[in-house]
C-alpha cells in the first residue's frame, strides 16, 4: 500500500486516538493503524473505526473530565 499524501510506503503500527464529547476528552491508546514511513500520515481501517465507535458509545455513560482507554483491552 502507498500513502495517498506523499506516495511513501505504509507500515502497520499503533497510534493514539483522541476525541472530545460534551467537554470530556477521550484518549484511546494502542489503536492499530497504517502509518507512512515517509511523512507519518496515519490511516484507520473501517473495522478499527467501528470498534472505536463502540468503545466511545460505552464510555459516554461513565465519562468524567478525561478518559484514557487501551484499545487492545476495550475492543
Protein Blocks (a to p, Z undefined) as FASTA:
>chain_A
ZZfklopacddddddddddeehiacddehiacdddfklopacddfklmmmmmmmmmmmmm
mccfbccddfklmZZ
